[in-house]
Amino acid sequence: MGAEPRECAPEQPARPGRGRRLLLWAPLTGLTALVLVGAALRLAGRPGAGDLLWVAATVAALVPAVVAMLRDLRHRRYGVDVIAVLALAGSLAVGEYLAGAVIAVMVATGRALETYAQGRATRDLRALLARAPRTARRRARDGTIEMVPMDRVAVGDELLVGPGDVVPVDGRLDDPATLDESVVTGESRLVQRAAGEPVASGVVNAGAAVGIHATRDAAASTYAGIVRLAREATARKAPTVRLADRYAVAFVPFTLGLAGLGWLLSGDVVRAVAVLVVATPCPLLLATPIAIVSGLSRTARRGVLVRDGGSLEMLGRAATLLLDKTGTLTVGRPRAAETLTAPGVDGKEVLRLAASVEQLSPHVLARALVEQARERGLALAEPVDVTEEPGRGVRGRVDGREVRVGQLDGPLPGWAETARSRAERTGRSVVWVGGEAGPLAAILLEDPVRPDAPTTVRRLRAAGLRRIVMVTGDRPETARHVARAVGVDDVLARCSPAEKVARVRAEADRAVTVMVGDGVNDAPALATAHVGVAMGATGATASADVADAVLTVDRLDRLADAVEIARYARRIAVQSALVGMGLAVLAMAVAALGRLPPIAGAFLQEGIDVLVILNALRALVGPGPGDARDNGDRG
């Protein structure tokens, strides 16, 4: 039964992948062969034949460079292709055929290294696309199991997930299950999930076959959202590449001016060609995208899917962070924190009665009571005559006793007044439990602060964020309680979605701003910020759809990982570009003085290319706290 899902990740494409790799290195291999054979012919006493091969190599590189230059000029742009064309053509014009051939190899090397590095850096994103489920096993009305396309799965369908299968859509487990959630969450060890718990699409069933009830269709499920972001992340161009293009725009006239000056002062056109040869700034346009795409790959491995290189580059520049409270700094699921009872009333029995009557209610507070009772091992009874009045609560009979859960009518006795004051002071919500004789207890509910929230805030400050603000629609008392616990700089309570947008816009006018949220009401603010980050593991598709990054694991500390990785990748990108340009400028000055002939300059520029590209590849591996904890904190 576990064989069919492997159709979702077929092995047949491996051969075309090898073919593409051969095509990737074929131009470089061919040009290198022409240079070496040409050198061998010259050593064998056949200089004419050797020069002919070097000319062929130069022309082979010149033609695509001219095409690229004309394409840019047609769009009213110009860049470093101008320098490449002039260097290759100039080498031919002055008879420096070996220099032209070496430049050709240099350009081919840079392109091959770029493609290779990008392919390596994006393998995690491509793996997500390859594993996307395409079919699901659905239980038909007659009890049989049918294989259906993903677009035919609807909310409420009963699905069967076999051993080793990928969970096709978001749902709830019918049975206990052992799951491998590493692809979606980044957690490497297997996890145990109980019957009734939610399960996200994209995780792998690592145990026996299990049934699930679909709670979302395929298009709205967790894995589909990740795949959409992955497609966009692999298709877009990083703004640091555009930054490199801007550098190149200034670099081209500087290069042409220096080459012309060397020619004018010496009267030797070879000096101008030598300047052009060492000016070919492959590091500028290759190293920066390699570093940024490497950062995208690392954040993906940490469970943070960044939409594109532009978002990663902005995340690396961020100075201000705004955080929603519920579901972001807090768990987002209320729990019963304390039960305050009337004199002589047993707190456990009151909780059991309240949870029993709430079993049929879909309200989030009802689920909190039921989960708390089950965690305490209380045996829930089946309620009868249950009625629910929206906004007021639930009424029913449990073991022959009338039980009311929700709002309380009438004046409060002394113990109840004390309970309400305690709830207001601690920022908790109150659910009243009553019976035929009046109120029995007040159950205080809280949305606990995430255990990793205070540490995450400290790490974000250490990473360079200067201002951290919590914005929430909750009450000021509750907001202040959470703000003190996590250590933010400022807190804004009772914010409507429009007010959140206004606040984000105001902060964004002063500095690069990141907004983090999880709810539908956070979506406008996420879209307004320079970088919007959605807590996607909680299933808020509206906020995830407009976000620039999504945390696919329900852990806030991965936000700090992403910021640290983004800053490091951006630093490596800028460093690589500036070092490459600086070395090239030094070599150009020496060439303009006639101290560096074209052939020596070509070999020197090849060394600069390799050096800077290897430096950019450092962004794949660190350093960074995220990678430092890879072996120790997955759990």
PANULO-129771 format. One line per field, with one value per residue (C-alpha): residue number from 1; x, z negated, y negated. Coordinates in steps of 0.001 Angstrom, whole numbers, plus 500000, padded with zeros to 6 digits. Layout:
N
num	[NUM:...]
x	[X:...]
z	[Z:...]
y	[Y:...]
This chain:
635
num	[1:2:3:4:5:6:7:8:9:10:11:12:13:14:15:16:17:18:19:20:21:22:23:24:25:26:27:28:29:30:31:32:33:34:35:36:37:38:39:40:41:42:43:44:45:46:47:48:49:50:51:52:53:54:55:56:57:58:59:60:61:62:63:64:65:66:67:68:69:70:71:72:73:74:75:76:77:78:79:80:81:82:83:84:85:86:87:88:89:90:91:92:93:94:95:96:97:98:99:100:101:102:103:104:105:106:107:108:109:110:111:112:113:114:115:116:117:118:119:120:121:122:123:124:125:126:127:128:129:130:131:132:133:134:135:136:137:138:139:140:141:142:143:144:145:146:147:148:149:150:151:152:153:154:155:156:157:158:159:160:161:162:163:164:165:166:167:168:169:170:171:172:173:174:175:176:177:178:179:180:181:182:183:184:185:186:187:188:189:190:191:192:193:194:195:196:197:198:199:200:201:202:203:204:205:206:207:208:209:210:211:212:213:214:215:216:217:218:219:220:221:222:223:224:225:226:227:228:229:230:231:232:233:234:235:236:237:238:239:240:241:242:243:244:245:246:247:248:249:250:251:252:253:254:255:256:257:258:259:260:261:262:263:264:265:266:267:268:269:270:271:272:273:274:275:276:277:278:279:280:281:282:283:284:285:286:287:288:289:290:291:292:293:294:295:296:297:298:299:300:301:302:303:304:305:306:307:308:309:310:311:312:313:314:315:316:317:318:319:320:321:322:323:324:325:326:327:328:329:330:331:332:333:334:335:336:337:338:339:340:341:342:343:344:345:346:347:348:349:350:351:352:353:354:355:356:357:358:359:360:361:362:363:364:365:366:367:368:369:370:371:372:373:374:375:376:377:378:379:380:381:382:383:384:385:386:387:388:389:390:391:392:393:394:395:396:397:398:399:400:401:402:403:404:405:406:407:408:409:410:411:412:413:414:415:416:417:418:419:420:421:422:423:424:425:426:427:428:429:430:431:432:433:434:435:436:437:438:439:440:441:442:443:444:445:446:447:448:449:450:451:452:453:454:455:456:457:458:459:460:461:462:463:464:465:466:467:468:469:470:471:472:473:474:475:476:477:478:479:480:481:482:483:484:485:486:487:488:489:490:491:492:493:494:495:496:497:498:499:500:501:502:503:504:505:506:507:508:509:510:511:512:513:514:515:516:517:518:519:520:521:522:523:524:525:526:527:528:529:530:531:532:533:534:535:536:537:538:539:540:541:542:543:544:545:546:547:548:549:550:551:552:553:554:555:556:557:558:559:560:561:562:563:564:565:566:567:568:569:570:571:572:573:574:575:576:577:578:579:580:581:582:583:584:585:586:587:588:589:590:591:592:593:594:595:596:597:598:599:600:601:602:603:604:605:606:607:608:609:610:611:612:613:614:615:616:617:618:619:620:621:622:623:624:625:626:627:628:629:630:631:632:633:634:635]
x	[500000:502949:504243:501968:502883:506398:504859:504765:508569:509459:513026:512890:513929:517390:518685:517555:519181:522493:522007:521520:524672:526600:525190:526142:529818:529979:530777:533532:534940:534909:536551:539199:539950:540388:542842:544879:544970:545949:548796:549919:549931:552056:554530:554610:555709:552333:551520:549017:546823:547099:546089:543142:541784:542247:540384:537581:537338:537230:534503:532494:532368:532009:528789:526617:528141:527125:523607:523291:524595:522160:519287:520142:520554:517159:515687:517702:520104:523787:526054:529218:528501:529833:533220:533218:532464:535158:537736:537062:536899:539951:541990:541159:541928:545424:546302:546269:544559:545591:544306:540967:540756:541502:538814:536403:537270:536902:533403:532361:533796:531854:528581:529095:529991:526962:524586:526179:526057:522456:521517:523181:521692:518118:518060:515905:513286:513325:512888:509693:508338:509280:507500:504215:501388:499374:496861:495094:493380:489774:487217:484107:480562:480521:483680:486086:489307:489682:492695:491634:493472:494283:491841:488960:489654:487095:486741:485247:486537:487828:491344:493729:497466:499579:503021:505580:502879:502874:499811:497979:495914:495525:493276:492590:493822:491295:493916:497239:500103:503889:504906:508054:507452:510988:510098:507511:508877:512602:512288:514404:513009:509723:506757:503734:500314:497108:493735:491935:495117:495618:498095:499626:499925:503446:504432:505220:503424:506277:504053:501067:498285:496146:492885:492377:489420:490285:489878:491101:491235:494545:494817:494393:496598:499945:502102:500457:501309:504916:505135:503729:506377:509074:508132:508287:511543:513261:511870:512655:515849:517490:517714:521366:521766:520150:522519:525369:523889:523925:527572:528228:526581:529144:531915:531533:532259:535095:536628:536243:537726:540741:541307:541095:543478:546053:545824:545974:549017:551025:549721:549566:546118:547322:547178:543526:542847:544702:542506:539365:540590:541061:537932:535522:533658:532367:532600:530225:527377:528075:529075:526151:523321:525221:525358:521696:520378:522578:520829:517446:518515:519677:516495:514454:516401:515540:511814:511542:510526:511473:509579:512557:516052:514667:512847:515953:518083:515543:515343:519093:518754:515832:516055:512465:510277:506553:504973:501375:500584:498072:499553:502889:504316:501733:500749:497394:495430:493873:494258:492649:495200:493261:489891:488411:485394:482570:483075:482752:482898:485423:487479:488159:484500:483517:486075:484794:481187:482102:484247:481543:478871:481331:482302:479872:480741:483092:484144:487877:487281:485265:488197:490476:488269:487985:491745:492513:490128:491634:495167:494169:492748:489147:486470:484034:480375:478041:475833:472127:469674:472567:471733:474095:473318:475941:477702:476163:477384:476272:473597:473001:472687:475564:474948:471502:472810:472124:475333:475762:479092:479735:478527:477077:473825:472872:474905:478141:478756:481881:484096:483087:483969:487394:487780:486869:489315:492048:491344:491521:494737:496473:495089:493098:489660:486909:484494:481773:480360:476980:474305:470716:471783:473819:477492:479863:483261:485251:487731:490509:491863:495169:496989:500480:503582:505632:508540:511001:509648:511892:515037:514036:513583:517054:518601:516898:518360:521791:521340:520927:517220:517035:513293:510818:507127:504124:500840:497626:493888:493753:493105:495855:496146:496742:499077:501217:501491:502858:505093:506782:507311:509036:510837:509647:510337:506753:503242:500121:496835:493300:494664:492248:493629:493597:495511:498082:498592:499009:501567:503539:503528:504765:507612:508493:508930:511769:513570:513388:510518:509469:505939:505190:501646:499438:495817:493649:493501:497304:497367:497062:499890:502101:501557:502442:505757:509051:509082:505946:506478:503548:503336:502269:502339:499153:497318:496577:496455:495360:498405:500712:499488:500615:503738:507302:508353:506533:507555:506533:507356:505406:508477:509245:512985:513245:512521:515790:517513:516180:517307:520793:521128:519816:522292:525165:524213:523838:527176:528877:527177:528306:531751:532179:531105:533341:536392:535995:535680:538558:540946:539842:540453:543975:544708:543265:545573:548602:547442:546946:550576:551707:552879:550289:549992:546592:547424:548692:545654:543333:544838:544793:541112:540343:541923:539888:536693:537344:538397:535299:532846:534303:533903:530232:529692:530467:526890:525761:527324:527471:528477:525142:523351:520800:523381:525160:522047:521099:522249:521012:517785:515523:512858]
z	[500000:499446:503007:504880:503005:504279:507579:505953:505972:509029:509596:513391:513610:512314:515819:517243:514180:515086:518651:517466:515386:518461:520418:517551:517752:521524:522602:519998:520924:524629:524243:521900:524433:527203:525048:524089:527589:528964:526470:527416:531120:530478:528470:531325:533700:535284:533977:536719:535856:532144:532659:534768:531890:529464:531864:532037:528236:528093:530734:528973:525868:527772:529592:526484:524769:527731:527649:523928:524400:527235:525177:522311:524634:526180:522690:522194:519765:519908:517628:517482:520749:522379:520725:521638:525288:525478:523753:526072:529205:528150:527645:531173:532565:531062:531683:528010:528888:525760:523564:525412:525000:521280:520887:522643:520170:517311:518377:518865:515460:513758:515403:514580:510957:510588:511969:509881:506681:507253:507959:504749:502708:503900:503595:500458:502313:505288:502916:501625:505153:505986:502905:503425:503143:506316:505241:502058:500823:499985:498285:500462:499096:499605:497474:500331:500787:504007:505343:506315:507662:505092:506568:505787:502059:500118:496515:494466:496650:494861:496103:495484:495183:495547:494043:495689:497361:497437:495735:498700:497000:493593:491360:487975:487018:486486:484714:482906:485386:485611:487987:489624:489792:490835:494335:493044:489620:489742:486725:487413:484866:485123:483184:481682:482324:480577:482188:482768:483118:486249:488858:491606:495221:496313:493218:493646:491875:490203:488545:489395:491733:490190:491094:491173:491730:494141:492633:495756:499435:501231:502386:498865:497066:495419:497957:500929:499437:498921:502513:503820:501902:503089:506725:506244:504285:507097:509807:508474:508639:505464:504996:504104:507718:508666:506196:508087:511338:509919:508972:512497:514038:512251:512910:516717:517376:514820:516646:520079:518794:517263:520359:522555:520279:520410:524202:524513:522261:523710:527253:526792:527344:525648:522310:522872:523681:520530:518428:520014:519427:515667:515381:516336:512990:512811:508985:508881:510673:509573:505919:504719:505997:504803:501258:501241:502686:500189:497434:498853:498708:495096:493898:495653:493771:490518:491259:492540:496170:497525:500637:502569:502291:502005:498813:497403:498181:496492:493492:493177:493033:490583:487595:486249:485427:484710:483254:482874:479478:479849:481690:482164:478764:477125:477958:479389:477613:474261:471339:467924:465600:462317:460892:458131:456485:454168:450543:450161:453933:455339:458117:459986:460016:461328:464141:464993:465169:467263:469686:470018:471091:473390:475339:478156:478477:481265:479313:478673:474939:474839:476342:473685:470889:472466:473056:469487:468018:470107:469170:465503:466163:465388:466711:468790:468908:471879:471544:472388:473219:474380:475771:476715:476869:478899:476736:473542:473123:472954:470793:470296:467843:466670:464429:463705:462665:464491:465588:467135:468584:469920:468812:465352:464817:461747:458832:457903:454483:452594:453727:457361:457073:455791:458698:461276:459746:459825:463506:464428:462478:464173:467674:467834:469196:466984:467723:465089:464127:462458:461386:460167:456917:458567:459488:458541:459833:462008:464377:465309:468817:470140:473459:472249:473534:475856:473903:476567:476839:474263:475597:479172:478331:476753:479795:482141:480206:480371:484132:484534:484214:482334:481626:480829:480401:479587:481281:480290:480272:476744:473493:472064:468866:470814:473260:470491:468789:471970:472761:469357:469813:473197:472795:475709:475936:476383:476382:478209:477081:478501:482037:484896:488194:489603:486585:486974:490595:489575:486943:489352:491926:489336:488250:491876:492627:490078:490635:492382:490550:490056:488997:487570:487172:487572:487918:490803:489191:489427:493223:494067:491652:493049:496556:495439:493759:495619:494618:493446:491578:491023:488399:491104:488918:487216:490529:491087:494862:495367:493550:495178:498653:498309:496235:497484:495228:493470:490353:491266:487756:484739:483034:482706:482237:485932:486624:484867:486946:490131:489142:488227:491470:493525:491975:492517:496142:496945:495299:497358:500544:500062:498923:502001:504362:502791:502492:506097:507343:505191:506463:510034:509646:508331:511250:513688:512312:512763:516294:517192:516201:518588:515832:516503:520008:521172:520790:517223:516440:517745:515439:512523:513100:513191:509755:508428:509720:508017:504756:504479:505524:502961:500369:501362:500862:497154:496846:497316:494110:491542:489030:487322:484159:486280:487639:484312:482772:485649:483781:480394:480495:482817:480507]
y	[500000:497660:497949:495568:492348:492683:491634:488197:488181:490255:491345:491195:487514:488427:489144:485766:484180:485819:484620:481071:481316:482435:479505:477188:478066:478722:475091:474782:478183:477388:473987:475396:478126:475522:473545:476614:478090:474678:474503:478010:477097:474027:476072:478574:475841:475095:471591:470842:473802:473002:469383:470533:472623:469731:467445:470015:470088:466286:466058:468786:466607:463325:464251:464914:461867:459667:461153:460423:456886:456144:457549:455203:452223:452955:452587:449401:451043:451632:453618:455637:457449:454283:454871:458558:457771:455074:457308:460253:458110:456097:459266:460329:456866:456624:460258:461330:464590:466495:463673:463755:467530:467304:464623:466975:469741:467262:466223:469848:470763:468010:469010:472695:471958:469701:472300:475044:473014:471950:475552:476696:473858:474463:478254:478033:475978:478334:481266:479669:479405:482992:484363:482537:485116:485639:488313:489400:492564:491736:493958:494208:494469:498237:498567:499209:497214:495239:493321:489790:486733:484074:481561:483942:484081:482020:480919:483757:486587:489682:490442:493315:492618:495757:496464:494196:492090:488296:486789:485222:482467:480871:482929:484518:487962:490734:492852:492331:491933:491776:488991:487666:483898:482925:481710:479232:478298:479045:481360:484442:486898:488796:487423:489167:487652:488713:489319:486035:483983:481879:483089:480940:481968:482843:484847:488550:491386:493282:495907:498078:496954:494234:492516:488767:486470:483664:480186:478372:479067:479429:475801:474407:476939:476264:478059:476369:472991:474060:475278:471969:470061:472458:471891:468129:468340:470247:467954:464477:462440:461156:457389:457781:458851:455570:453880:455554:454283:450758:451194:452420:449347:447155:449642:449652:445929:446030:449004:447417:444166:445878:448005:444910:443000:445796:445886:442077:441617:444500:444674:448451:449992:453199:451374:450593:454250:455326:453004:454447:457993:457567:455401:458194:458215:461764:461700:458759:460492:464070:463924:461816:464052:467131:465734:464694:467958:469816:467875:468899:472530:472286:470599:473297:475963:474175:474252:470659:470322:466887:465866:464468:463071:459553:460431:462113:459066:456753:459094:458757:454953:454822:452462:452566:455570:455541:458685:459694:461226:464043:467010:465244:464356:466616:470177:469044:471787:470883:473256:473495:471953:471840:472855:470695:472303:471363:472490:476254:477008:479515:477877:481133:482081:478657:478941:482432:481214:478158:480164:482825:480339:478521:481647:480866:477176:476028:472916:472499:472011:475225:477117:475639:476977:480422:480697:479588:482159:484941:483909:484285:487735:486802:489186:487129:488087:487848:484741:484639:481831:479650:476210:473402:469707:467815:465264:466613:470176:473796:475463:479203:482058:484226:487251:485851:482424:479172:477451:474008:472823:469325:465895:465258:463343:461389:460087:461835:463366:462304:465175:464495:460799:461845:464259:461587:459102:461723:462434:458732:458284:461225:460565:463813:464640:466059:468886:469239:472619:472716:475141:475082:473426:470663:470114:472924:471830:469459:471104:468684:469169:467878:467897:468850:467088:469271:470786:469611:466040:464275:465958:465145:461458:461362:463052:460600:457681:459287:459697:455933:455137:451839:451612:454427:453584:455782:454836:456593:456240:457647:455784:453548:455648:458861:457114:455621:459018:460621:457626:457875:461601:461351:458004:455849:452104:450948:452396:451204:452759:452743:452232:452792:454149:450606:449297:452080:451030:447397:448339:450503:447710:445206:447497:448313:444608:444525:447848:451202:452903:456537:457496:460954:462273:465302:464245:463149:459708:459485:459893:456139:455279:458043:456726:453166:454018:454211:457894:459674:462947:465333:468056:470491:473601:472384:472547:468848:469013:465406:464037:466605:465678:462036:462691:462455:465335:468158:470079:473622:474856:473643:472175:468494:469051:469902:466209:465359:468045:466450:462936:464167:466124:463190:460769:463158:463898:460201:459414:462123:460864:457268:458381:460577:457801:455151:457406:458547:454974:453776:456442:455767:452011:452634:454934:452364:449654:451904:452797:449112:448468:451175:453530:456238:457698:459001:462691:462268:460102:462812:465425:462982:462201:465927:466255:463308:464926:468229:466554:464376:467084:469491:466740:466362:470089:469562:468355:471966:473214:470450:469449:468933:470021:471858:474257:474467:475979:478235:481320:480346:478463:480403:481498]
